Amino acid sequence: MPDHVHLFVGLHPIQSMSELMQVVKGESSKWINTKGFVKGKFQWQEGYGAFSYSHSQVNRVCAYILNQKKHHSKKSFLNEYKELLEKFEIPHDDRYVFKVVQ
């Protein structure tokens, strides 16, 4: 998708999501800029969203990720993301939620 990326990872309980995201965003930005895949300097937006699911949901989550293009033809990522925040009762401030790519 042009405006977001899904990562589906398994973490050990002692591993930190914030440390993983720091490495993923930092190393991928460096790689994108080194390869010149975009005009100007690429950088990720601040923050990230992370949701956990039980092992029994692995196939469902994989199918969801694989069908992004079809799925987002019906509902924008921003709308879906806000729905997930509500569904999981995650307090949030709209000023800091995903920004639409111009």
C-alpha positions in Angstrom: 0.0 0.0 0.0 1.3 3.5 -0.7 0.5 4.9 2.7 1.2 2.2 5.2 3.1 -1.1 5.9 2.0 -4.1 8.0 4.5 -6.2 9.9 3.4 -9.4 11.4 6.0 -10.5 14.0 6.3 -12.7 17.0 8.1 -11.3 20.0 9.3 -12.9 23.1 7.8 -11.2 26.2 11.1 -9.6 27.1 11.5 -8.0 23.7 10.5 -4.4 23.2 8.1 -3.3 20.5 9.5 0.2 20.6 13.1 -1.1 20.1 12.0 -3.3 17.2 10.2 -0.3 15.5 13.2 1.9 16.1 15.4 -0.6 14.2 12.8 -1.3 11.5 12.1 2.4 10.7 15.7 3.5 11.0 17.3 0.7 8.9 14.5 0.9 6.2 14.8 4.7 5.9 18.5 4.4 5.5 18.1 1.6 2.9 15.4 3.5 0.9 17.5 6.7 0.9 20.7 4.9 0.0 19.0 3.2 -2.9 17.3 6.4 -4.1 13.8 4.9 -4.3 12.1 8.3 -3.7 12.9 11.9 -4.7 14.1 13.8 -1.8 14.7 12.3 1.7 12.4 9.5 2.8 11.3 9.4 6.5 8.6 7.6 8.4 5.9 9.5 10.2 6.4 9.7 14.0 5.0 6.8 16.0 3.4 3.5 15.0 0.4 1.3 15.8 0.8 -2.1 17.3 -1.9 -4.6 18.0 -1.5 -8.1 19.5 -3.4 -11.2 18.6 -3.5 -14.7 19.9 -1.8 -17.5 18.1 -5.2 -18.9 17.0 -5.6 -15.8 14.9 -2.4 -16.2 12.8 -4.2 -17.4 9.6 -6.8 -14.6 9.9 -4.2 -11.9 10.3 -2.1 -13.2 7.4 -5.2 -13.3 5.2 -6.0 -9.7 6.2 -2.5 -8.5 5.3 -2.4 -10.3 2.0 -5.7 -8.8 0.9 -4.9 -5.1 1.7 -5.5 -3.7 -1.8 -9.0 -5.2 -2.1 -9.7 -4.4 1.6 -8.7 -0.7 1.3 -10.7 -0.2 -1.9 -13.8 -0.3 0.5 -12.4 1.4 3.6 -9.4 3.8 4.0 -6.6 2.8 6.2 -7.2 5.9 8.3 -10.8 5.0 9.0 -10.0 1.4 9.7 -7.1 2.4 12.0 -9.4 4.7 14.0 -12.0 1.8 14.2 -9.3 -0.5 15.6 -8.3 2.1 18.2 -12.0 2.3 19.3 -12.5 -1.5 19.2 -9.5 -2.1 21.4 -10.4 0.8 23.6 -7.0 2.5 23.1 -7.1 6.1 24.2 -5.7 8.4 21.5 -5.5 12.0 20.4 -6.4 12.6 16.7 -3.6 15.1 16.4 -1.2 12.1 16.7 -2.9 9.6 14.6 -1.7 8.5 11.2 -1.5 11.4 8.7 -2.8 11.0 5.1 0.1 11.0 2.6 -0.2 14.0 0.2 
